[in-house]
Amino acid sequence: MRRYTIILEPDPEEGGYTVTVPALPGCVTQGETVEESIERAKEAIAGYIESLEAHGERVPEEREPLRAITIDVAA
């Protein structure tokens, strides 16, 4: 079992979410709901790892979970 942080970014124009996996460069998917986005992320991650292993490449591990912090900035 592996653990990865995913980022769900709302898409205001198309609706739904774009999902990225920071520890796996280029691993991107999307979903209409949060639940669907999470399921698609799991599928995308599994496929990404399968491809790396099939090509004999190292599978990146996430060492420490990312932290998202909201800050206020005077503009």
PDB file of N, CA, C and O in Angstrom:
ATOM      1  N   MET A   1       0.856  -1.182   0.000  1.00  0.00           N
ATOM      2  CA  MET A   1       0.000   0.000   0.000  1.00  0.00           C
ATOM      3  C   MET A   1       0.896   1.238   0.000  1.00  0.00           C
ATOM      4  O   MET A   1       1.847   1.333   0.776  1.00  0.00           O
ATOM      5  N   ARG A   2       0.580   2.164  -0.868  1.00  0.00           N
ATOM      6  CA  ARG A   2       1.311   3.429  -0.947  1.00  0.00           C
ATOM      7  C   ARG A   2       0.344   4.565  -0.625  1.00  0.00           C
ATOM      8  O   ARG A   2      -0.868   4.427  -0.793  1.00  0.00           O
ATOM      9  N   ARG A   3       0.888   5.685  -0.162  1.00  0.00           N
ATOM     10  CA  ARG A   3       0.064   6.841   0.183  1.00  0.00           C
ATOM     11  C   ARG A   3       0.605   8.077  -0.537  1.00  0.00           C
ATOM     12  O   ARG A   3       1.798   8.375  -0.479  1.00  0.00           O
ATOM     13  N   TYR A   4      -0.298   8.788  -1.217  1.00  0.00           N
ATOM     14  CA  TYR A   4       0.064  10.005  -1.935  1.00  0.00           C
ATOM     15  C   TYR A   4      -0.951  11.103  -1.646  1.00  0.00           C
ATOM     16  O   TYR A   4      -2.137  10.837  -1.452  1.00  0.00           O
ATOM     17  N   THR A   5      -0.468  12.328  -1.622  1.00  0.00           N
ATOM     18  CA  THR A   5      -1.333  13.490  -1.505  1.00  0.00           C
ATOM     19  C   THR A   5      -1.842  13.837  -2.894  1.00  0.00           C
ATOM     20  O   THR A   5      -1.078  13.835  -3.858  1.00  0.00           O
ATOM     21  N   ILE A   6      -3.140  14.137  -2.998  1.00  0.00           N
ATOM     22  CA  ILE A   6      -3.702  14.616  -4.258  1.00  0.00           C
ATOM     23  C   ILE A   6      -4.228  16.027  -4.041  1.00  0.00           C
ATOM     24  O   ILE A   6      -4.647  16.386  -2.941  1.00  0.00           O
ATOM     25  N   ILE A   7      -4.201  16.817  -5.102  1.00  0.00           N
ATOM     26  CA  ILE A   7      -4.712  18.177  -5.055  1.00  0.00           C
ATOM     27  C   ILE A   7      -5.919  18.264  -5.973  1.00  0.00           C
ATOM     28  O   ILE A   7      -5.814  17.962  -7.162  1.00  0.00           O
ATOM     29  N   LEU A   8      -7.061  18.671  -5.440  1.00  0.00           N
ATOM     30  CA  LEU A   8      -8.283  18.857  -6.227  1.00  0.00           C
ATOM     31  C   LEU A   8      -8.469  20.350  -6.437  1.00  0.00           C
ATOM     32  O   LEU A   8      -8.658  21.106  -5.484  1.00  0.00           O
ATOM     33  N   GLU A   9      -8.414  20.760  -7.689  1.00  0.00           N
ATOM     34  CA  GLU A   9      -8.575  22.171  -8.019  1.00  0.00           C
ATOM     35  C   GLU A   9      -9.896  22.354  -8.763  1.00  0.00           C
ATOM     36  O   GLU A   9     -10.077  21.788  -9.841  1.00  0.00           O
ATOM     37  N   PRO A  10     -10.821  23.138  -8.202  1.00  0.00           N
ATOM     38  CA  PRO A  10     -12.100  23.353  -8.876  1.00  0.00           C
ATOM     39  C   PRO A  10     -11.885  24.007 -10.244  1.00  0.00           C
ATOM     40  O   PRO A  10     -11.029  24.878 -10.397  1.00  0.00           O
ATOM     41  N   ASP A  11     -12.668  23.577 -11.228  1.00  0.00           N
ATOM     42  CA  ASP A  11     -12.615  24.158 -12.564  1.00  0.00           C
ATOM     43  C   ASP A  11     -13.859  25.021 -12.748  1.00  0.00           C
ATOM     44  O   ASP A  11     -14.931  24.494 -13.046  1.00  0.00           O
ATOM     45  N   PRO A  12     -13.734  26.349 -12.575  1.00  0.00           N
ATOM     46  CA  PRO A  12     -14.910  27.214 -12.618  1.00  0.00           C
ATOM     47  C   PRO A  12     -15.574  27.285 -13.994  1.00  0.00           C
ATOM     48  O   PRO A  12     -16.769  27.567 -14.086  1.00  0.00           O
ATOM     49  N   GLU A  13     -14.825  27.035 -15.051  1.00  0.00           N
ATOM     50  CA  GLU A  13     -15.382  27.118 -16.401  1.00  0.00           C
ATOM     51  C   GLU A  13     -16.092  25.836 -16.819  1.00  0.00           C
ATOM     52  O   GLU A  13     -17.194  25.887 -17.366  1.00  0.00           O
ATOM     53  N   GLU A  14     -15.472  24.692 -16.568  1.00  0.00           N
ATOM     54  CA  GLU A  14     -16.011  23.403 -17.005  1.00  0.00           C
ATOM     55  C   GLU A  14     -16.786  22.680 -15.906  1.00  0.00           C
ATOM     56  O   GLU A  14     -17.557  21.764 -16.192  1.00  0.00           O
ATOM     57  N   GLY A  15     -16.587  23.084 -14.658  1.00  0.00           N
ATOM     58  CA  GLY A  15     -17.164  22.372 -13.533  1.00  0.00           C
ATOM     59  C   GLY A  15     -16.283  21.202 -13.149  1.00  0.00           C
ATOM     60  O   GLY A  15     -15.356  20.857 -13.881  1.00  0.00           O
ATOM     61  N   GLY A  16     -16.551  20.606 -12.043  1.00  0.00           N
ATOM     62  CA  GLY A  16     -15.749  19.479 -11.574  1.00  0.00           C
ATOM     63  C   GLY A  16     -14.396  19.913 -11.051  1.00  0.00           C
ATOM     64  O   GLY A  16     -14.205  21.059 -10.647  1.00  0.00           O
ATOM     65  N   TYR A  17     -13.457  18.975 -11.066  1.00  0.00           N
ATOM     66  CA  TYR A  17     -12.148  19.196 -10.466  1.00  0.00           C
ATOM     67  C   TYR A  17     -11.040  18.632 -11.357  1.00  0.00           C
ATOM     68  O   TYR A  17     -11.206  17.598 -12.004  1.00  0.00           O
ATOM     69  N   THR A  18      -9.927  19.325 -11.371  1.00  0.00           N
ATOM     70  CA  THR A  18      -8.700  18.787 -11.940  1.00  0.00           C
ATOM     71  C   THR A  18      -7.896  18.262 -10.767  1.00  0.00           C
ATOM     72  O   THR A  18      -7.770  18.932  -9.742  1.00  0.00           O
ATOM     73  N   VAL A  19      -7.351  17.060 -10.918  1.00  0.00           N
ATOM     74  CA  VAL A  19      -6.621  16.417  -9.826  1.00  0.00           C
ATOM     75  C   VAL A  19      -5.174  16.196 -10.237  1.00  0.00           C
ATOM     76  O   VAL A  19      -4.898  15.643 -11.302  1.00  0.00           O
ATOM     77  N   THR A  20      -4.252  16.633  -9.384  1.00  0.00           N
ATOM     78  CA  THR A  20      -2.829  16.389  -9.613  1.00  0.00           C
ATOM     79  C   THR A  20      -2.249  15.637  -8.424  1.00  0.00           C
ATOM     80  O   THR A  20      -2.788  15.667  -7.317  1.00  0.00           O
ATOM     81  N   VAL A  21      -1.131  14.959  -8.687  1.00  0.00           N
ATOM     82  CA  VAL A  21      -0.424  14.207  -7.654  1.00  0.00           C
ATOM     83  C   VAL A  21       0.998  14.756  -7.622  1.00  0.00           C
ATOM     84  O   VAL A  21       1.832  14.332  -8.422  1.00  0.00           O
ATOM     85  N   PRO A  22       1.294  15.691  -6.716  1.00  0.00           N
ATOM     86  CA  PRO A  22       2.597  16.357  -6.727  1.00  0.00           C
ATOM     87  C   PRO A  22       3.810  15.415  -6.709  1.00  0.00           C
ATOM     88  O   PRO A  22       4.830  15.727  -7.323  1.00  0.00           O
ATOM     89  N   ALA A  23       3.721  14.293  -6.032  1.00  0.00           N
ATOM     90  CA  ALA A  23       4.857  13.378  -5.948  1.00  0.00           C
ATOM     91  C   ALA A  23       5.063  12.590  -7.242  1.00  0.00           C
ATOM     92  O   ALA A  23       6.109  11.967  -7.427  1.00  0.00           O
ATOM     93  N   LEU A  24       4.071  12.615  -8.142  1.00  0.00           N
ATOM     94  CA  LEU A  24       4.148  11.863  -9.400  1.00  0.00           C
ATOM     95  C   LEU A  24       3.969  12.846 -10.560  1.00  0.00           C
ATOM     96  O   LEU A  24       2.852  13.034 -11.040  1.00  0.00           O
ATOM     97  N   PRO A  25       5.049  13.469 -11.010  1.00  0.00           N
ATOM     98  CA  PRO A  25       4.962  14.490 -12.058  1.00  0.00           C
ATOM     99  C   PRO A  25       4.217  13.981 -13.290  1.00  0.00           C
ATOM    100  O   PRO A  25       4.515  12.907 -13.813  1.00  0.00           O
ATOM    101  N   GLY A  26       3.248  14.767 -13.740  1.00  0.00           N
ATOM    102  CA  GLY A  26       2.477  14.403 -14.920  1.00  0.00           C
ATOM    103  C   GLY A  26       1.278  13.531 -14.645  1.00  0.00           C
ATOM    104  O   GLY A  26       0.524  13.220 -15.567  1.00  0.00           O
ATOM    105  N   CYS A  27       1.079  13.127 -13.409  1.00  0.00           N
ATOM    106  CA  CYS A  27      -0.082  12.306 -13.058  1.00  0.00           C
ATOM    107  C   CYS A  27      -1.244  13.255 -12.781  1.00  0.00           C
ATOM    108  O   CYS A  27      -1.335  13.862 -11.714  1.00  0.00           O
ATOM    109  N   VAL A  28      -2.130  13.366 -13.772  1.00  0.00           N
ATOM    110  CA  VAL A  28      -3.245  14.311 -13.714  1.00  0.00           C
ATOM    111  C   VAL A  28      -4.514  13.600 -14.174  1.00  0.00           C
ATOM    112  O   VAL A  28      -4.475  12.785 -15.096  1.00  0.00           O
ATOM    113  N   THR A  29      -5.631  13.907 -13.535  1.00  0.00           N
ATOM    114  CA  THR A  29      -6.926  13.378 -13.955  1.00  0.00           C
ATOM    115  C   THR A  29      -7.981  14.406 -13.608  1.00  0.00           C
ATOM    116  O   THR A  29      -7.660  15.518 -13.192  1.00  0.00           O
ATOM    117  N   GLN A  30      -9.241  14.038 -13.778  1.00  0.00           N
ATOM    118  CA  GLN A  30     -10.324  14.957 -13.433  1.00  0.00           C
ATOM    119  C   GLN A  30     -11.566  14.180 -13.047  1.00  0.00           C
ATOM    120  O   GLN A  30     -11.681  12.985 -13.323  1.00  0.00           O
ATOM    121  N   GLY A  31     -12.500  14.878 -12.402  1.00  0.00           N
ATOM    122  CA  GLY A  31     -13.763  14.269 -12.026  1.00  0.00           C
ATOM    123  C   GLY A  31     -14.813  15.336 -11.838  1.00  0.00           C
ATOM    124  O   GLY A  31     -14.493  16.506 -11.628  1.00  0.00           O
ATOM    125  N   GLU A  32     -16.063  14.935 -11.912  1.00  0.00           N
ATOM    126  CA  GLU A  32     -17.167  15.880 -11.762  1.00  0.00           C
ATOM    127  C   GLU A  32     -17.468  16.188 -10.300  1.00  0.00           C
ATOM    128  O   GLU A  32     -17.893  17.297  -9.977  1.00  0.00           O
ATOM    129  N   THR A  33     -17.252  15.219  -9.413  1.00  0.00           N
ATOM    130  CA  THR A  33     -17.494  15.403  -7.981  1.00  0.00           C
ATOM    131  C   THR A  33     -16.201  15.088  -7.222  1.00  0.00           C
ATOM    132  O   THR A  33     -15.251  14.545  -7.786  1.00  0.00           O
ATOM    133  N   VAL A  34     -16.186  15.434  -5.953  1.00  0.00           N
ATOM    134  CA  VAL A  34     -15.021  15.102  -5.127  1.00  0.00           C
ATOM    135  C   VAL A  34     -14.825  13.593  -5.092  1.00  0.00           C
ATOM    136  O   VAL A  34     -13.707  13.103  -5.246  1.00  0.00           O
ATOM    137  N   GLU A  35     -15.904  12.865  -4.891  1.00  0.00           N
ATOM    138  CA  GLU A  35     -15.810  11.405  -4.799  1.00  0.00           C
ATOM    139  C   GLU A  35     -15.288  10.797  -6.096  1.00  0.00           C
ATOM    140  O   GLU A  35     -14.412   9.932  -6.074  1.00  0.00           O
ATOM    141  N   GLU A  36     -15.831  11.254  -7.230  1.00  0.00           N
ATOM    142  CA  GLU A  36     -15.375  10.750  -8.520  1.00  0.00           C
ATOM    143  C   GLU A  36     -13.914  11.125  -8.756  1.00  0.00           C
ATOM    144  O   GLU A  36     -13.152  10.324  -9.298  1.00  0.00           O
ATOM    145  N   SER A  37     -13.521  12.319  -8.361  1.00  0.00           N
ATOM    146  CA  SER A  37     -12.140  12.770  -8.525  1.00  0.00           C
ATOM    147  C   SER A  37     -11.179  11.892  -7.733  1.00  0.00           C
ATOM    148  O   SER A  37     -10.098  11.556  -8.217  1.00  0.00           O
ATOM    149  N   ILE A  38     -11.567  11.523  -6.528  1.00  0.00           N
ATOM    150  CA  ILE A  38     -10.727  10.661  -5.697  1.00  0.00           C
ATOM    151  C   ILE A  38     -10.588   9.280  -6.340  1.00  0.00           C
ATOM    152  O   ILE A  38      -9.487   8.732  -6.395  1.00  0.00           O
ATOM    153  N   GLU A  39     -11.686   8.722  -6.821  1.00  0.00           N
ATOM    154  CA  GLU A  39     -11.626   7.405  -7.474  1.00  0.00           C
ATOM    155  C   GLU A  39     -10.754   7.444  -8.720  1.00  0.00           C
ATOM    156  O   GLU A  39      -9.950   6.542  -8.956  1.00  0.00           O
ATOM    157  N   ARG A  40     -10.918   8.492  -9.513  1.00  0.00           N
ATOM    158  CA  ARG A  40     -10.095   8.612 -10.724  1.00  0.00           C
ATOM    159  C   ARG A  40      -8.629   8.823 -10.370  1.00  0.00           C
ATOM    160  O   ARG A  40      -7.746   8.351 -11.086  1.00  0.00           O
ATOM    161  N   ALA A  41      -8.364   9.521  -9.282  1.00  0.00           N
ATOM    162  CA  ALA A  41      -6.981   9.703  -8.843  1.00  0.00           C
ATOM    163  C   ALA A  41      -6.360   8.359  -8.475  1.00  0.00           C
ATOM    164  O   ALA A  41      -5.209   8.089  -8.821  1.00  0.00           O
ATOM    165  N   LYS A  42      -7.112   7.524  -7.783  1.00  0.00           N
ATOM    166  CA  LYS A  42      -6.610   6.198  -7.419  1.00  0.00           C
ATOM    167  C   LYS A  42      -6.270   5.395  -8.673  1.00  0.00           C
ATOM    168  O   LYS A  42      -5.234   4.732  -8.733  1.00  0.00           O
ATOM    169  N   GLU A  43      -7.150   5.459  -9.674  1.00  0.00           N
ATOM    170  CA  GLU A  43      -6.907   4.749 -10.938  1.00  0.00           C
ATOM    171  C   GLU A  43      -5.686   5.307 -11.658  1.00  0.00           C
ATOM    172  O   GLU A  43      -4.863   4.551 -12.172  1.00  0.00           O
ATOM    173  N   ALA A  44      -5.570   6.638 -11.693  1.00  0.00           N
ATOM    174  CA  ALA A  44      -4.441   7.273 -12.371  1.00  0.00           C
ATOM    175  C   ALA A  44      -3.121   6.927 -11.690  1.00  0.00           C
ATOM    176  O   ALA A  44      -2.127   6.650 -12.361  1.00  0.00           O
ATOM    177  N   ILE A  45      -3.113   6.942 -10.374  1.00  0.00           N
ATOM    178  CA  ILE A  45      -1.900   6.611  -9.625  1.00  0.00           C
ATOM    179  C   ILE A  45      -1.509   5.160  -9.875  1.00  0.00           C
ATOM    180  O   ILE A  45      -0.337   4.868 -10.115  1.00  0.00           O
ATOM    181  N   ALA A  46      -2.473   4.250  -9.823  1.00  0.00           N
ATOM    182  CA  ALA A  46      -2.186   2.836 -10.055  1.00  0.00           C
ATOM    183  C   ALA A  46      -1.604   2.638 -11.455  1.00  0.00           C
ATOM    184  O   ALA A  46      -0.637   1.894 -11.623  1.00  0.00           O
ATOM    185  N   GLY A  47      -2.184   3.298 -12.459  1.00  0.00           N
ATOM    186  CA  GLY A  47      -1.674   3.184 -13.823  1.00  0.00           C
ATOM    187  C   GLY A  47      -0.291   3.782 -13.968  1.00  0.00           C
ATOM    188  O   GLY A  47       0.553   3.227 -14.671  1.00  0.00           O
ATOM    189  N   TYR A  48      -0.050   4.891 -13.321  1.00  0.00           N
ATOM    190  CA  TYR A  48       1.247   5.561 -13.350  1.00  0.00           C
ATOM    191  C   TYR A  48       2.323   4.640 -12.766  1.00  0.00           C
ATOM    192  O   TYR A  48       3.388   4.460 -13.358  1.00  0.00           O
ATOM    193  N   ILE A  49       2.032   4.068 -11.611  1.00  0.00           N
ATOM    194  CA  ILE A  49       2.981   3.167 -10.950  1.00  0.00           C
ATOM    195  C   ILE A  49       3.214   1.919 -11.800  1.00  0.00           C
ATOM    196  O   ILE A  49       4.349   1.465 -11.943  1.00  0.00           O
ATOM    197  N   GLU A  50       2.150   1.371 -12.359  1.00  0.00           N
ATOM    198  CA  GLU A  50       2.274   0.185 -13.213  1.00  0.00           C
ATOM    199  C   GLU A  50       3.186   0.463 -14.406  1.00  0.00           C
ATOM    200  O   GLU A  50       4.009  -0.375 -14.773  1.00  0.00           O
ATOM    201  N   SER A  51       3.038   1.639 -15.005  1.00  0.00           N
ATOM    202  CA  SER A  51       3.872   2.014 -16.147  1.00  0.00           C
ATOM    203  C   SER A  51       5.346   2.155 -15.736  1.00  0.00           C
ATOM    204  O   SER A  51       6.241   1.687 -16.440  1.00  0.00           O
ATOM    205  N   LEU A  52       5.582   2.802 -14.597  1.00  0.00           N
ATOM    206  CA  LEU A  52       6.962   2.950 -14.120  1.00  0.00           C
ATOM    207  C   LEU A  52       7.597   1.578 -13.894  1.00  0.00           C
ATOM    208  O   LEU A  52       8.723   1.332 -14.327  1.00  0.00           O
ATOM    209  N   GLU A  53       6.885   0.703 -13.228  1.00  0.00           N
ATOM    210  CA  GLU A  53       7.416  -0.626 -12.929  1.00  0.00           C
ATOM    211  C   GLU A  53       7.655  -1.424 -14.206  1.00  0.00           C
ATOM    212  O   GLU A  53       8.639  -2.156 -14.304  1.00  0.00           O
ATOM    213  N   ALA A  54       6.761  -1.287 -15.186  1.00  0.00           N
ATOM    214  CA  ALA A  54       6.912  -2.013 -16.450  1.00  0.00           C
ATOM    215  C   ALA A  54       8.157  -1.560 -17.207  1.00  0.00           C
ATOM    216  O   ALA A  54       8.735  -2.325 -17.979  1.00  0.00           O
ATOM    217  N   HIS A  55       8.564  -0.315 -16.982  1.00  0.00           N
ATOM    218  CA  HIS A  55       9.749   0.226 -17.651  1.00  0.00           C
ATOM    219  C   HIS A  55      10.993   0.180 -16.765  1.00  0.00           C
ATOM    220  O   HIS A  55      12.031   0.744 -17.112  1.00  0.00           O
ATOM    221  N   GLY A  56      10.883  -0.493 -15.621  1.00  0.00           N
ATOM    222  CA  GLY A  56      12.025  -0.638 -14.725  1.00  0.00           C
ATOM    223  C   GLY A  56      12.453   0.657 -14.055  1.00  0.00           C
ATOM    224  O   GLY A  56      13.601   0.791 -13.631  1.00  0.00           O
ATOM    225  N   GLU A  57      11.532   1.610 -13.958  1.00  0.00           N
ATOM    226  CA  GLU A  57      11.856   2.894 -13.339  1.00  0.00           C
ATOM    227  C   GLU A  57      11.467   2.896 -11.861  1.00  0.00           C
ATOM    228  O   GLU A  57      10.600   2.138 -11.426  1.00  0.00           O
ATOM    229  N   ARG A  58      12.121   3.757 -11.114  1.00  0.00           N
ATOM    230  CA  ARG A  58      11.862   3.893  -9.687  1.00  0.00           C
ATOM    231  C   ARG A  58      10.506   4.556  -9.463  1.00  0.00           C
ATOM    232  O   ARG A  58      10.152   5.507 -10.160  1.00  0.00           O
ATOM    233  N   VAL A  59       9.755   4.056  -8.499  1.00  0.00           N
ATOM    234  CA  VAL A  59       8.459   4.634  -8.133  1.00  0.00           C
ATOM    235  C   VAL A  59       8.694   5.644  -7.011  1.00  0.00           C
ATOM    236  O   VAL A  59       9.142   5.269  -5.928  1.00  0.00           O
ATOM    237  N   PRO A  60       8.395   6.930  -7.260  1.00  0.00           N
ATOM    238  CA  PRO A  60       8.593   7.937  -6.215  1.00  0.00           C
ATOM    239  C   PRO A  60       7.706   7.668  -4.999  1.00  0.00           C
ATOM    240  O   PRO A  60       6.551   7.266  -5.131  1.00  0.00           O
ATOM    241  N   GLU A  61       8.257   7.893  -3.847  1.00  0.00           N
ATOM    242  CA  GLU A  61       7.509   7.787  -2.596  1.00  0.00           C
ATOM    243  C   GLU A  61       7.327   9.189  -2.028  1.00  0.00           C
ATOM    244  O   GLU A  61       8.227  10.025  -2.121  1.00  0.00           O
ATOM    245  N   GLU A  62       6.189   9.437  -1.455  1.00  0.00           N
ATOM    246  CA  GLU A  62       5.964  10.713  -0.789  1.00  0.00           C
ATOM    247  C   GLU A  62       6.515  10.593   0.625  1.00  0.00           C
ATOM    248  O   GLU A  62       6.021   9.789   1.415  1.00  0.00           O
ATOM    249  N   ARG A  63       7.507  11.364   0.945  1.00  0.00           N
ATOM    250  CA  ARG A  63       8.170  11.265   2.244  1.00  0.00           C
ATOM    251  C   ARG A  63       7.380  11.940   3.352  1.00  0.00           C
ATOM    252  O   ARG A  63       7.254  11.404   4.453  1.00  0.00           O
ATOM    253  N   GLU A  64       6.855  13.110   3.058  1.00  0.00           N
ATOM    254  CA  GLU A  64       6.103  13.864   4.060  1.00  0.00           C
ATOM    255  C   GLU A  64       4.904  14.493   3.371  1.00  0.00           C
ATOM    256  O   GLU A  64       5.067  15.114   2.320  1.00  0.00           O
ATOM    257  N   PRO A  65       3.713  14.356   3.920  1.00  0.00           N
ATOM    258  CA  PRO A  65       2.532  14.931   3.269  1.00  0.00           C
ATOM    259  C   PRO A  65       2.677  16.434   3.066  1.00  0.00           C
ATOM    260  O   PRO A  65       3.289  17.129   3.877  1.00  0.00           O
ATOM    261  N   LEU A  66       2.101  16.923   1.966  1.00  0.00           N
ATOM    262  CA  LEU A  66       2.116  18.355   1.690  1.00  0.00           C
ATOM    263  C   LEU A  66       1.222  19.078   2.681  1.00  0.00           C
ATOM    264  O   LEU A  66       0.311  18.493   3.268  1.00  0.00           O
ATOM    265  N   ARG A  67       1.501  20.357   2.855  1.00  0.00           N
ATOM    266  CA  ARG A  67       0.653  21.182   3.694  1.00  0.00           C
ATOM    267  C   ARG A  67       0.113  22.313   2.856  1.00  0.00           C
ATOM    268  O   ARG A  67       0.874  22.998   2.173  1.00  0.00           O
ATOM    269  N   ALA A  68      -1.165  22.518   2.894  1.00  0.00           N
ATOM    270  CA  ALA A  68      -1.805  23.652   2.204  1.00  0.00           C
ATOM    271  C   ALA A  68      -2.185  24.681   3.261  1.00  0.00           C
ATOM    272  O   ALA A  68      -2.864  24.368   4.239  1.00  0.00           O
ATOM    273  N   ILE A  69      -1.741  25.897   3.048  1.00  0.00           N
ATOM    274  CA  ILE A  69      -2.009  26.964   4.002  1.00  0.00           C
ATOM    275  C   ILE A  69      -2.584  28.144   3.225  1.00  0.00           C
ATOM    276  O   ILE A  69      -2.041  28.531   2.191  1.00  0.00           O
ATOM    277  N   THR A  70      -3.668  28.708   3.714  1.00  0.00           N
ATOM    278  CA  THR A  70      -4.254  29.904   3.104  1.00  0.00           C
ATOM    279  C   THR A  70      -3.729  31.109   3.842  1.00  0.00           C
ATOM    280  O   THR A  70      -3.781  31.165   5.070  1.00  0.00           O
ATOM    281  N   ILE A  71      -3.217  32.082   3.092  1.00  0.00           N
ATOM    282  CA  ILE A  71      -2.685  33.295   3.704  1.00  0.00           C
ATOM    283  C   ILE A  71      -3.365  34.514   3.087  1.00  0.00           C
ATOM    284  O   ILE A  71      -3.869  34.447   1.965  1.00  0.00           O
ATOM    285  N   ASP A  72      -3.378  35.619   3.814  1.00  0.00           N
ATOM    286  CA  ASP A  72      -3.890  36.878   3.319  1.00  0.00           C
ATOM    287  C   ASP A  72      -2.701  37.730   2.888  1.00  0.00           C
ATOM    288  O   ASP A  72      -1.681  37.785   3.574  1.00  0.00           O
ATOM    289  N   VAL A  73      -2.847  38.395   1.739  1.00  0.00           N
ATOM    290  CA  VAL A  73      -1.788  39.253   1.212  1.00  0.00           C
ATOM    291  C   VAL A  73      -2.400  40.583   0.833  1.00  0.00           C
ATOM    292  O   VAL A  73      -3.393  40.630   0.107  1.00  0.00           O
ATOM    293  N   ALA A  74      -1.815  41.665   1.319  1.00  0.00           N
ATOM    294  CA  ALA A  74      -2.305  42.993   0.952  1.00  0.00           C
ATOM    295  C   ALA A  74      -1.957  43.247  -0.498  1.00  0.00           C
ATOM    296  O   ALA A  74      -0.806  43.090  -0.906  1.00  0.00           O
ATOM    297  N   ALA A  75      -2.951  43.640  -1.275  1.00  0.00           N
ATOM    298  CA  ALA A  75      -2.699  43.880  -2.698  1.00  0.00           C
ATOM    299  C   ALA A  75      -3.008  45.313  -3.064  1.00  0.00           C
ATOM    300  O   ALA A  75      -2.856  45.702  -4.222  1.00  0.00           O
TER     301      ALA A  75
END
